Protein backbone atom coordinates (compact mmCIF):
# COMPACT_ATOMS: atom_id res chain seq x y z
CA UNK A 1 0.00 0.00 0.00
CA UNK A 2 1.27 3.37 -0.91
CA UNK A 3 1.93 5.90 1.75
CA UNK A 4 -0.90 8.16 2.84
CA UNK A 5 0.91 11.13 1.38
CA UNK A 6 -0.11 9.95 -2.06
CA UNK A 7 -3.53 11.32 -2.86
CA UNK A 8 -5.31 11.58 -6.16
CA UNK A 9 -4.64 15.32 -6.04
CA UNK A 10 -0.91 14.69 -5.95
CA UNK A 11 -1.07 12.03 -8.65
CA UNK A 12 -3.05 14.33 -10.88
CA UNK A 13 -0.40 17.02 -10.55
CA UNK A 14 2.26 14.48 -11.53
CA UNK A 15 0.47 12.99 -14.50
CA UNK A 16 -1.41 15.98 -15.85
CA UNK A 17 1.34 17.19 -18.15
CA UNK A 18 2.45 13.81 -19.40
CA UNK A 19 1.02 10.33 -19.19
CA UNK A 20 0.50 7.25 -21.30
CA UNK A 21 -3.18 7.93 -21.93
CA UNK A 22 -2.87 11.59 -22.83
CA UNK A 23 -3.40 12.62 -26.44
CA UNK A 24 -2.26 16.16 -27.04
CA UNK A 25 -3.13 18.05 -30.16
CA UNK A 26 -2.04 21.38 -31.50
CA UNK A 27 -5.30 22.07 -33.30
CA UNK A 28 -8.56 23.26 -31.78
CA UNK A 29 -6.85 25.41 -29.19
CA UNK A 30 -4.59 22.61 -27.95
CA UNK A 31 -7.41 20.32 -26.89
CA UNK A 32 -6.32 17.32 -24.83
CA UNK A 33 -7.96 13.93 -24.87
CA UNK A 34 -7.48 10.82 -22.81
CA UNK A 35 -7.33 7.19 -23.96
CA UNK A 36 -7.98 5.96 -20.46
CA UNK A 37 -10.58 3.16 -20.62
CA UNK A 38 -11.93 4.36 -17.29
CA UNK A 39 -12.58 7.82 -18.65
CA UNK A 40 -16.12 7.95 -19.97
CA UNK A 41 -15.78 11.32 -21.63
CA UNK A 42 -12.34 10.78 -23.17
CA UNK A 43 -11.38 14.25 -21.94
CA UNK A 44 -8.14 14.97 -20.16
CA UNK A 45 -9.34 17.15 -17.34
CA UNK A 46 -9.95 17.34 -13.67
CA UNK A 47 -13.38 18.43 -12.70
CA UNK A 48 -14.67 20.16 -9.62
CA UNK A 49 -18.30 19.79 -8.78
CA UNK A 50 -20.78 22.61 -8.59
CA UNK A 51 -20.59 24.48 -5.32
CA UNK A 52 -23.45 23.62 -3.04
CA UNK A 53 -24.56 26.54 -0.89
CA UNK A 54 -25.18 25.57 2.67
CA UNK A 55 -25.02 27.17 6.05
CA UNK A 56 -24.13 24.77 8.80
CA UNK A 57 -24.76 25.91 12.33
CA UNK A 58 -21.68 26.09 14.58
CA UNK A 59 -22.60 22.98 16.53
CA UNK A 60 -23.17 21.22 13.27
CA UNK A 61 -19.73 22.28 12.17
CA UNK A 62 -17.97 21.02 15.26
CA UNK A 63 -20.44 18.43 16.43
CA UNK A 64 -20.14 14.70 16.46
CA UNK A 65 -22.04 14.43 13.19
CA UNK A 66 -18.75 14.74 11.40
CA UNK A 67 -17.65 11.18 11.25
CA UNK A 68 -16.04 11.84 7.92
CA UNK A 69 -13.68 14.48 9.23
CA UNK A 70 -10.10 13.38 9.28
CA UNK A 71 -7.61 14.33 11.92
CA UNK A 72 -4.75 16.11 10.27
CA UNK A 73 -2.17 15.32 12.87
CA UNK A 74 -0.33 12.05 13.13
CA UNK A 75 -1.27 10.54 9.83
CA UNK A 76 2.05 8.78 9.31
CA UNK A 77 0.27 5.52 8.64
CA UNK A 78 -3.42 6.27 8.59
CA UNK A 79 -5.27 4.22 6.06
CA UNK A 80 -6.51 6.26 3.16
CA UNK A 81 -10.19 5.62 2.68
CA UNK A 82 -12.56 6.90 0.12
CA UNK A 83 -13.23 10.23 1.69
CA UNK A 84 -15.43 11.61 -1.04
CA UNK A 85 -17.80 8.76 -0.76
CA UNK A 86 -18.25 9.11 2.93
CA UNK A 87 -19.05 12.77 2.70
CA UNK A 88 -21.57 12.11 0.02
CA UNK A 89 -23.49 9.62 2.05
CA UNK A 90 -23.46 11.79 5.14
CA UNK A 91 -24.76 14.89 3.38
CA UNK A 92 -21.91 16.85 4.85
CA UNK A 93 -21.26 20.13 3.18
CA UNK A 94 -18.67 22.75 3.75
CA UNK A 95 -19.42 26.40 4.28
CA UNK A 96 -17.10 27.16 1.40
CA UNK A 97 -19.43 25.29 -0.85
CA UNK A 98 -16.86 22.82 -2.11
CA UNK A 99 -18.33 19.51 -1.21
CA UNK A 100 -16.45 17.01 -3.22
CA UNK A 101 -14.23 16.78 -6.17
CA UNK A 102 -15.33 14.64 -9.03
CA UNK A 103 -12.90 12.77 -11.18
CA UNK A 104 -13.22 9.98 -13.64
CA UNK A 105 -9.77 8.64 -14.24
CA UNK A 106 -7.41 5.77 -13.84
CA UNK A 107 -5.76 7.29 -10.81
CA UNK A 108 -8.87 7.45 -8.70
CA UNK A 109 -10.25 5.08 -6.21
CA UNK A 110 -13.66 5.23 -7.80
CA UNK A 111 -13.95 5.16 -11.53
CA UNK A 112 -16.12 3.52 -14.10
CA UNK A 113 -15.53 2.60 -17.72
CA UNK A 114 -17.82 1.34 -20.47
CA UNK A 115 -16.12 -0.71 -23.17
CA UNK A 116 -17.44 -2.79 -26.06
CA UNK A 117 -17.93 -6.48 -25.48
CA UNK A 118 -16.39 -8.75 -28.12
CA UNK A 119 -19.64 -10.66 -28.66
CA UNK A 120 -21.86 -7.56 -28.85
CA UNK A 121 -23.20 -5.44 -26.04
CA UNK A 122 -21.09 -3.59 -23.53
CA UNK A 123 -18.93 -4.27 -20.53
CA UNK A 124 -18.95 -2.00 -17.52
CA UNK A 125 -15.69 -1.89 -15.62
CA UNK A 126 -15.73 -0.27 -12.22
CA UNK A 127 -13.11 0.16 -9.59
CA UNK A 128 -13.44 -1.07 -6.08
CA UNK A 129 -12.48 1.73 -3.73
CA UNK A 130 -9.41 1.21 -1.54
CA UNK A 131 -7.95 -1.66 -3.56
CA UNK A 132 -5.94 0.55 -5.85
CA UNK A 133 -2.69 -1.21 -5.00
CA UNK A 134 -4.06 -4.61 -6.09
CA UNK A 135 -4.56 -4.12 -9.82
CA UNK A 136 -5.59 -7.72 -10.54
CA UNK A 137 -8.57 -7.54 -8.22
CA UNK A 138 -9.29 -3.83 -8.13
CA UNK A 139 -11.88 -3.82 -10.90
CA UNK A 140 -15.15 -5.61 -11.44
CA UNK A 141 -16.61 -6.31 -14.83
CA UNK A 142 -20.26 -6.67 -15.74
CA UNK A 143 -21.39 -7.62 -19.21
CA UNK A 144 -24.62 -6.43 -20.75
CA UNK A 145 -25.17 -8.58 -23.80
CA UNK A 146 -26.17 -7.19 -27.17
CA UNK A 147 -29.48 -9.10 -27.25
CA UNK A 148 -30.87 -6.79 -24.60
CA UNK A 149 -32.93 -3.87 -25.82
CA UNK A 150 -31.05 -0.59 -25.91
CA UNK A 151 -33.25 0.98 -23.25
CA UNK A 152 -32.76 -1.94 -20.92
CA UNK A 153 -29.00 -1.70 -21.25
CA UNK A 154 -29.07 2.05 -20.67
CA UNK A 155 -31.04 1.55 -17.51
CA UNK A 156 -28.87 -1.27 -16.25
CA UNK A 157 -25.66 0.63 -16.96
CA UNK A 158 -27.04 3.83 -15.46
CA UNK A 159 -28.04 1.98 -12.32
CA UNK A 160 -24.70 0.33 -11.98
CA UNK A 161 -22.84 3.57 -12.53
CA UNK A 162 -24.90 5.84 -10.36
CA UNK A 163 -26.55 3.82 -7.63
CA UNK A 164 -25.31 3.19 -4.11
CA UNK A 165 -23.35 6.43 -3.97
CA UNK A 166 -21.12 5.47 -6.85
CA UNK A 167 -20.39 8.12 -9.52
CA UNK A 168 -23.89 9.53 -10.01
CA UNK A 169 -22.20 12.39 -11.87
CA UNK A 170 -21.32 10.01 -14.68
CA UNK A 171 -24.77 8.58 -15.31
CA UNK A 172 -25.40 10.54 -18.49
CA UNK A 173 -21.92 9.99 -19.89
CA UNK A 174 -22.20 6.24 -19.28
CA UNK A 175 -25.52 6.03 -21.10
CA UNK A 176 -24.16 8.05 -24.01
CA UNK A 177 -21.26 5.68 -24.28
CA UNK A 178 -23.46 2.61 -24.26
CA UNK A 179 -25.51 4.17 -27.02
CA UNK A 180 -22.45 4.93 -29.12
CA UNK A 181 -21.00 1.45 -28.65
CA UNK A 182 -24.25 -0.25 -29.55
CA UNK A 183 -24.62 1.89 -32.64
CA UNK A 184 -21.12 0.87 -33.73
CA UNK A 185 -22.10 -2.77 -33.36
CA UNK A 186 -25.05 -2.57 -35.77
CA UNK A 187 -24.66 -4.53 -38.96
CA UNK A 188 -23.73 -2.36 -41.89
CA UNK A 189 -26.42 -2.37 -44.57
CA UNK A 190 -25.09 -3.36 -48.00
CA UNK A 191 -25.04 -0.43 -50.38
CA UNK A 192 -27.77 -0.62 -53.07
CA UNK A 193 -26.52 -1.36 -56.56
CA UNK A 194 -25.78 1.78 -58.52
CA UNK A 195 -28.31 2.71 -61.20
CA UNK A 196 -26.67 3.51 -64.49
CA UNK A 197 -27.39 6.92 -65.94
CA UNK A 198 -26.71 8.79 -69.18
CA UNK A 199 -24.56 7.17 -71.86
CA UNK A 200 -23.68 4.21 -69.66
CA UNK A 201 -27.39 3.42 -69.27
CA UNK A 202 -27.99 3.66 -73.02
CA UNK A 203 -25.05 1.37 -73.72
CA UNK A 204 -26.24 -1.14 -71.16
CA UNK A 205 -29.75 -1.08 -72.66
CA UNK A 206 -28.32 -1.57 -76.14
CA UNK A 207 -26.17 -4.46 -74.95
CA UNK A 208 -29.16 -6.08 -73.27
CA UNK A 209 -31.44 -5.79 -76.38
CA UNK A 210 -28.86 -7.05 -78.88
CA UNK B 1 -1.57 2.42 13.52
CA UNK B 2 0.55 -0.42 12.28
CA UNK B 3 2.48 0.29 9.11
CA UNK B 4 0.90 -1.25 6.01
CA UNK B 5 2.27 -4.59 4.89
CA UNK B 6 2.94 -6.03 1.49
CA UNK B 7 2.26 -9.68 0.82
CA UNK B 8 5.05 -11.79 -0.60
CA UNK B 9 4.15 -13.63 -3.79
CA UNK B 10 5.10 -17.28 -4.18
CA UNK B 11 6.09 -19.24 -7.25
CA UNK B 12 2.50 -19.81 -8.36
CA UNK B 13 1.85 -16.07 -8.41
CA UNK B 14 -0.37 -16.16 -5.37
CA UNK B 15 0.39 -14.62 -1.99
CA UNK B 16 2.52 -17.09 -0.10
CA UNK B 17 0.98 -16.08 3.19
CA UNK B 18 4.09 -14.28 4.35
CA UNK B 19 4.18 -10.52 4.34
CA UNK B 20 6.60 -7.74 5.08
CA UNK B 21 5.98 -4.23 6.41
CA UNK B 22 6.34 -1.54 3.78
CA UNK B 23 9.87 -0.09 4.06
CA UNK B 24 9.91 3.57 5.06
CA UNK B 25 11.53 4.58 1.79
CA UNK B 26 8.14 4.14 0.13
CA UNK B 27 6.88 7.08 2.15
CA UNK B 28 9.50 9.42 0.71
CA UNK B 29 8.23 12.55 -1.02
CA UNK B 30 7.37 12.04 -4.68
CA UNK B 31 8.99 14.94 -6.46
CA UNK B 32 8.87 14.76 -10.27
CA UNK B 33 10.78 18.05 -10.52
CA UNK B 34 13.76 16.75 -8.54
CA UNK B 35 13.74 13.41 -10.32
CA UNK B 36 13.57 15.07 -13.69
CA UNK B 37 16.45 17.45 -13.13
CA UNK B 38 18.67 14.78 -11.56
CA UNK B 39 17.84 12.42 -14.40
CA UNK B 40 18.76 15.05 -16.98
CA UNK B 41 22.18 15.38 -15.39
CA UNK B 42 22.75 11.68 -14.84
CA UNK B 43 21.77 10.77 -18.36
CA UNK B 44 24.68 12.91 -19.56
CA UNK B 45 27.31 11.02 -17.60
CA UNK B 46 27.73 8.12 -20.01
CA UNK B 47 28.54 10.18 -23.08
CA UNK B 48 31.38 9.49 -25.42
CA UNK B 49 33.21 12.68 -26.45
CA UNK B 50 33.05 13.46 -30.14
CA UNK B 51 34.19 16.25 -32.37
CA UNK B 52 34.98 17.04 -35.98
CA UNK B 53 38.58 16.85 -37.11
CA UNK B 54 40.69 19.80 -36.06
CA UNK B 55 41.83 20.19 -39.68
CA UNK B 56 38.43 19.83 -41.34
CA UNK B 57 37.88 22.66 -43.83
CA UNK B 58 41.35 24.11 -43.34
CA UNK B 59 43.39 21.79 -45.55
CA UNK B 60 43.79 24.32 -48.32
CA UNK B 61 45.98 27.36 -48.93
CA UNK B 62 43.14 29.67 -49.87
CA UNK B 63 43.65 33.45 -49.92
CA UNK B 64 41.17 36.21 -50.53
CA UNK B 65 41.32 37.85 -53.95
CA UNK B 66 40.68 41.24 -52.39
CA UNK B 67 38.40 43.80 -53.94
CA UNK B 68 38.05 44.73 -57.60
CA UNK B 69 37.44 41.26 -59.06
CA UNK B 70 33.64 41.40 -58.74
CA UNK B 71 33.55 38.40 -56.39
CA UNK B 72 33.06 38.16 -52.64
CA UNK B 73 36.17 38.73 -50.51
CA UNK B 74 36.01 35.22 -48.98
CA UNK B 75 39.30 33.26 -49.27
CA UNK B 76 39.50 31.35 -52.54
CA UNK B 77 41.49 28.25 -53.41
CA UNK B 78 44.57 29.17 -55.41
CA UNK B 79 46.00 27.51 -58.49
CA UNK B 80 44.33 26.14 -61.59
CA UNK B 81 43.78 22.97 -63.54
CA UNK B 82 41.02 21.70 -61.27
CA UNK B 83 37.45 22.70 -60.45
CA UNK B 84 38.47 23.38 -56.88
CA UNK B 85 40.65 26.32 -57.90
CA UNK B 86 38.86 29.61 -57.38
CA UNK B 87 36.19 28.14 -55.11
CA UNK B 88 35.51 29.79 -51.78
CA UNK B 89 37.00 28.09 -48.72
CA UNK B 90 37.25 28.19 -44.90
CA UNK B 91 33.98 29.97 -44.11
CA UNK B 92 31.11 28.12 -42.43
CA UNK B 93 28.88 29.26 -45.30
CA UNK B 94 31.19 27.69 -47.92
CA UNK B 95 30.86 24.29 -49.50
CA UNK B 96 33.60 22.12 -47.98
CA UNK B 97 34.42 24.90 -45.55
CA UNK B 98 34.81 24.46 -41.81
CA UNK B 99 31.63 24.19 -39.71
CA UNK B 100 30.61 27.03 -37.45
CA UNK B 101 32.25 26.69 -34.03
CA UNK B 102 33.79 23.24 -34.67
CA UNK B 103 32.87 20.80 -31.89
CA UNK B 104 35.66 20.00 -29.47
CA UNK B 105 36.28 16.91 -27.42
CA UNK B 106 36.77 19.07 -24.37
CA UNK B 107 33.11 20.09 -24.29
CA UNK B 108 31.64 19.80 -20.77
CA UNK B 109 30.18 16.33 -21.26
CA UNK B 110 29.46 15.29 -17.71
CA UNK B 111 27.36 16.86 -15.00
CA UNK B 112 28.18 16.56 -11.34
CA UNK B 113 25.04 16.23 -9.27
CA UNK B 114 25.19 16.69 -5.51
CA UNK B 115 24.96 13.38 -3.71
CA UNK B 116 22.06 14.60 -1.58
CA UNK B 117 20.01 15.31 -4.67
CA UNK B 118 20.88 11.98 -6.24
CA UNK B 119 19.77 10.14 -3.13
CA UNK B 120 16.61 12.23 -2.86
CA UNK B 121 15.72 11.45 -6.47
CA UNK B 122 16.32 7.73 -6.00
CA UNK B 123 14.13 7.51 -2.91
CA UNK B 124 11.49 9.53 -4.68
CA UNK B 125 11.54 7.17 -7.65
CA UNK B 126 11.31 4.15 -5.35
CA UNK B 127 8.32 5.66 -3.57
CA UNK B 128 6.62 6.33 -6.90
CA UNK B 129 7.17 2.73 -7.99
CA UNK B 130 4.66 1.66 -5.34
CA UNK B 131 1.85 3.84 -6.66
CA UNK B 132 -0.22 1.86 -9.15
CA UNK B 133 -1.72 4.90 -10.94
CA UNK B 134 1.77 6.23 -11.63
CA UNK B 135 2.77 2.90 -13.18
CA UNK B 136 -0.33 3.09 -15.37
CA UNK B 137 0.53 6.66 -16.29
CA UNK B 138 3.98 5.50 -17.40
CA UNK B 139 2.26 2.94 -19.60
CA UNK B 140 3.08 -0.28 -17.77
CA UNK B 141 0.67 -3.17 -18.24
CA UNK B 142 -0.11 -3.98 -14.64
CA UNK B 143 -3.79 -4.89 -14.76
CA UNK B 144 -2.99 -8.52 -13.92
CA UNK B 145 -0.52 -7.80 -11.15
CA UNK B 146 -1.52 -9.13 -7.77
CA UNK B 147 -0.15 -6.27 -5.72
CA UNK B 148 1.90 -3.11 -6.15
CA UNK B 149 4.72 -3.10 -5.05
CA UNK B 150 5.22 -6.61 -6.38
CA UNK B 151 7.42 -8.66 -4.04
CA UNK B 152 8.36 -12.19 -5.10
CA UNK B 153 9.64 -14.65 -2.56
CA UNK B 154 13.42 -15.06 -2.75
CA UNK B 155 12.90 -18.81 -2.43
CA UNK B 156 11.71 -18.73 -6.04
CA UNK B 157 15.13 -17.53 -7.20
CA UNK B 158 16.99 -19.97 -4.97
CA UNK B 159 19.18 -22.66 -6.50
CA UNK B 160 19.31 -21.01 -9.94
CA UNK B 161 15.50 -20.92 -10.00
CA UNK B 162 15.56 -18.11 -12.55
CA UNK B 163 18.84 -18.83 -14.27
CA UNK B 164 17.03 -19.82 -17.45
CA UNK B 165 14.97 -17.27 -19.36
CA UNK B 166 12.01 -19.62 -19.67
CA UNK B 167 11.93 -20.03 -15.88
CA UNK B 168 12.33 -16.30 -15.37
CA UNK B 169 9.47 -15.58 -17.75
CA UNK B 170 7.29 -18.12 -15.98
CA UNK B 171 7.86 -16.38 -12.66
CA UNK B 172 6.88 -13.03 -14.15
CA UNK B 173 3.84 -14.45 -15.91
CA UNK B 174 2.60 -16.15 -12.77
CA UNK B 175 2.63 -12.89 -10.84
CA UNK B 176 0.94 -10.97 -13.66
CA UNK B 177 4.03 -9.13 -14.85
CA UNK B 178 4.26 -11.08 -18.11
CA UNK B 179 1.96 -8.67 -19.93
CA UNK B 180 4.47 -5.87 -19.48
CA UNK B 181 7.25 -7.97 -21.02
CA UNK B 182 5.01 -8.83 -23.96
CA UNK B 183 4.19 -5.19 -24.45
CA UNK B 184 7.88 -4.35 -24.57
CA UNK B 185 8.46 -7.20 -27.01
CA UNK B 186 5.74 -6.07 -29.38
CA UNK B 187 6.83 -2.47 -29.21
CA UNK B 188 10.17 -2.99 -30.95
CA UNK B 189 10.32 -0.58 -33.87
CA UNK B 190 12.98 0.68 -36.23
CA UNK B 191 14.24 4.05 -35.07
CA UNK B 192 13.54 7.08 -37.23
CA UNK B 193 16.56 8.98 -38.51
CA UNK B 194 20.32 8.65 -38.42
CA UNK B 195 20.33 6.94 -35.01
CA UNK B 196 19.90 3.66 -36.89
CA UNK B 197 23.46 4.00 -38.18
CA UNK B 198 24.84 4.96 -34.81
CA UNK B 199 24.15 1.86 -32.76
CA UNK B 200 20.61 2.79 -31.78
CA UNK B 201 18.83 0.79 -34.47
CA UNK B 202 15.65 -0.08 -32.58
CA UNK B 203 13.50 1.58 -30.00
CA UNK B 204 11.27 -0.27 -27.60
CA UNK B 205 9.33 0.18 -24.37
CA UNK B 206 10.79 -0.61 -20.98
CA UNK B 207 9.38 -3.59 -19.17
CA UNK B 208 9.71 -4.54 -15.50
CA UNK B 209 12.83 -3.88 -13.48
CA UNK B 210 13.79 -6.86 -11.35
CA UNK B 211 15.57 -5.82 -8.17
CA UNK B 212 17.45 -8.51 -6.29
CA UNK B 213 19.78 -8.90 -3.35
CA UNK B 214 23.00 -10.55 -4.62
CA UNK B 215 23.82 -11.85 -1.12
CA UNK B 216 20.65 -13.96 -0.98
CA UNK B 217 19.40 -14.34 -4.54
CA UNK B 218 22.79 -14.72 -6.18
CA UNK B 219 23.51 -13.36 -9.61
CA UNK B 220 22.13 -16.23 -11.68
CA UNK B 221 18.85 -14.47 -12.24
CA UNK B 222 20.61 -11.69 -14.16
CA UNK B 223 21.29 -14.17 -16.95
CA UNK B 224 17.74 -15.47 -16.81
CA UNK B 225 16.13 -12.07 -17.19
CA UNK B 226 18.55 -10.38 -19.53
CA UNK B 227 17.08 -11.74 -22.74
CA UNK B 228 13.51 -10.79 -21.85
CA UNK B 229 12.59 -7.75 -23.94
CA UNK B 230 12.45 -4.53 -21.93
CA UNK B 231 13.33 -6.38 -18.76
CA UNK B 232 16.24 -5.15 -16.65
CA UNK B 233 17.82 -6.31 -13.43
CA UNK B 234 19.38 -4.24 -10.70
CA UNK B 235 21.21 -4.90 -7.47
CA UNK B 236 19.25 -3.44 -4.57
CA UNK B 237 22.45 -1.97 -3.12
CA UNK B 238 23.15 -0.07 -6.33
CA UNK B 239 19.78 1.18 -7.51
CA UNK B 240 20.03 3.43 -10.49
CA UNK B 241 17.77 6.38 -11.18
CA UNK B 242 18.11 5.86 -14.92
CA UNK B 243 16.35 2.53 -14.43
CA UNK B 244 13.95 3.60 -11.68
CA UNK B 245 12.69 6.60 -13.62
CA UNK B 246 13.51 6.15 -17.32
CA UNK B 247 13.24 9.40 -19.23
CA UNK B 248 12.84 11.21 -15.92
CA UNK B 249 9.28 9.89 -15.66
CA UNK B 250 8.26 8.43 -12.34
CA UNK B 251 6.60 5.08 -11.89
CA UNK B 252 8.80 2.27 -13.24
CA UNK B 253 7.28 -1.14 -12.69
CA UNK B 254 9.64 -2.79 -10.19
CA UNK B 255 9.59 -6.47 -9.26
CA UNK B 256 11.33 -6.92 -5.91
CA UNK B 257 12.78 -10.13 -4.58
CA UNK B 258 11.72 -10.47 -0.96
CA UNK B 259 15.35 -10.29 0.20
CA UNK B 260 15.87 -7.06 -1.72
CA UNK B 261 12.64 -5.66 -0.33
CA UNK B 262 13.71 -6.45 3.20
CA UNK B 263 17.10 -4.88 2.60
CA UNK B 264 15.53 -1.50 1.76
CA UNK B 265 15.17 -0.44 5.38
CA UNK B 266 18.87 -1.15 6.02
CA UNK B 267 19.93 0.67 2.91
CA UNK B 268 17.81 3.76 3.26
CA UNK B 269 17.02 3.85 6.97
CA UNK B 270 14.04 5.87 8.08
CA UNK B 271 13.27 9.54 8.48
CA UNK B 272 14.69 9.42 12.00
CA UNK B 273 17.12 6.51 11.89
CA UNK B 274 20.14 7.12 9.65
CA UNK B 275 20.96 4.68 6.91
CA UNK B 276 23.44 1.95 7.84
CA UNK B 277 25.12 1.91 4.47
CA UNK B 278 24.94 5.47 3.25
CA UNK B 279 26.96 7.93 5.26
CA UNK B 280 25.01 10.83 6.77
CA UNK B 281 21.77 9.91 5.10
CA UNK B 282 18.32 10.33 6.53
CA UNK B 283 15.29 9.72 4.38
CA UNK B 284 13.70 13.00 3.30
CA UNK B 285 10.37 13.68 4.94
CA UNK B 286 7.24 15.12 3.44
CA UNK B 287 6.44 18.79 3.88
CA UNK B 288 2.76 18.01 4.10
CA UNK B 289 1.51 14.87 5.75
CA UNK B 290 -1.87 15.01 4.04
CA UNK B 291 -2.03 15.82 0.35
CA UNK B 292 -5.69 15.06 -0.19
CA UNK B 293 -7.24 18.47 -0.76
CA UNK B 294 -10.79 17.30 -0.16
CA UNK B 295 -9.82 15.99 3.22
CA UNK B 296 -7.95 19.15 4.06
CA UNK B 297 -10.87 21.34 3.12
CA UNK B 298 -13.34 19.15 4.91
CA UNK B 299 -11.20 18.71 8.01
CA UNK B 300 -12.49 20.05 11.29
CA UNK B 301 -9.37 22.19 11.73
CA UNK B 302 -10.12 24.14 8.58
CA UNK B 303 -13.88 24.04 8.82
CA UNK B 304 -13.80 25.47 12.32
CA UNK B 305 -12.08 28.66 11.22
CA UNK B 306 -14.19 29.31 8.16
CA UNK B 307 -17.29 31.44 8.24
CA UNK B 308 -20.45 30.29 6.55
CA UNK B 309 -21.32 31.59 3.11
CA UNK B 310 -23.41 34.71 3.13
CA UNK B 311 -26.83 34.29 1.61
CA UNK B 312 -27.96 31.59 -0.75
CA UNK B 313 -27.69 30.92 -4.44
CA UNK B 314 -30.42 33.47 -5.04
CA UNK B 315 -28.81 36.26 -3.03
CA UNK B 316 -28.07 39.34 -5.09
CA UNK B 317 -24.37 40.00 -5.63
CA UNK B 318 -24.85 43.42 -7.13
CA UNK B 319 -21.35 44.76 -6.73
CA UNK B 320 -19.68 41.53 -7.79
CA UNK B 321 -21.68 40.12 -10.60
CA UNK B 322 -22.30 41.97 -13.82
CA UNK B 323 -25.64 41.25 -15.45
CA UNK B 324 -26.17 41.45 -19.15
CA UNK B 325 -28.83 44.13 -19.88
CA UNK B 326 -29.48 42.61 -23.29
CA UNK B 327 -30.63 39.40 -21.68
CA UNK B 328 -31.98 40.66 -18.37
CA UNK B 329 -34.97 42.98 -18.78
CA UNK B 330 -34.92 44.39 -15.26
CA UNK B 331 -31.30 45.43 -15.60
CA UNK B 332 -32.06 46.98 -18.97
CA UNK B 333 -34.95 49.02 -17.48
CA UNK B 334 -32.67 50.28 -14.77
CA UNK B 335 -30.26 51.55 -17.37
CA UNK B 336 -32.83 52.72 -19.93
CA UNK B 337 -36.29 53.65 -18.57
CA UNK B 338 -37.55 54.27 -22.13
CA UNK B 339 -36.94 50.62 -23.00
CA UNK B 340 -40.49 49.52 -22.07
CA UNK B 341 -42.11 52.02 -24.44
CA UNK B 342 -39.57 51.17 -27.08
CA UNK B 343 -40.53 47.53 -26.90
CA UNK B 344 -44.29 48.09 -26.47
CA UNK B 345 -44.58 50.23 -29.60
CA UNK B 346 -42.31 48.00 -31.63
CA UNK B 347 -40.07 50.96 -32.35
CA UNK B 348 -37.23 48.71 -33.22
CA UNK B 349 -39.19 47.25 -36.12
CA UNK B 350 -40.58 50.53 -37.58
CA UNK B 351 -39.23 51.93 -40.80
CA UNK B 352 -37.80 55.40 -41.04
CA UNK B 353 -40.29 58.03 -42.33
CA UNK B 354 -40.80 57.54 -46.04
CA UNK B 355 -40.70 60.12 -48.88
CA UNK B 356 -38.46 63.00 -49.78
CA UNK B 357 -37.98 65.83 -47.33
CA UNK B 358 -40.44 68.74 -47.97
CA UNK B 359 -39.02 71.67 -49.90
CA UNK B 360 -38.37 74.79 -47.86
CA UNK B 361 -41.32 77.24 -48.09
CA UNK B 362 -40.74 80.10 -50.55
CA UNK B 363 -41.62 82.99 -48.18
CA UNK B 364 -39.14 81.65 -45.68
CA UNK B 365 -36.32 81.66 -48.22
CA UNK B 366 -37.31 85.13 -49.39
CA UNK B 367 -37.19 86.44 -45.83
CA UNK B 368 -33.76 84.92 -45.39
CA UNK B 369 -32.38 86.39 -48.61
CA UNK B 370 -33.78 89.85 -47.88
CA UNK B 371 -31.55 90.45 -44.92
Interface residues (C-beta under 8 A of the other chain):
Chain A: X1 X2 X3 X4 X5 X6 X7 X8 X9 X10 X11 X14 X15 X18 X19 X20 X21 X53 X54 X55 X56 X61 X62 X66 X68 X69 X70 X71 X72 X73 X75 X76 X77 X78 X79 X80 X83 X84 X87 X92 X94 X95 X96 X97 X98 X100 X101 X106 X107 X108 X132 X133 X134 X135 X136 X137 X138 X139
Chain B: X1 X2 X3 X4 X6 X22 X26 X27 X29 X30 X32 X127 X128 X130 X131 X132 X133 X134 X136 X137 X138 X139 X142 X143 X144 X145 X146 X147 X148 X176 X249 X250 X286 X288 X289 X290 X291 X292 X293 X294 X295 X296 X297 X298 X299 X300 X301 X303 X304 X306 X307 X308 X309 X311 X312 X313
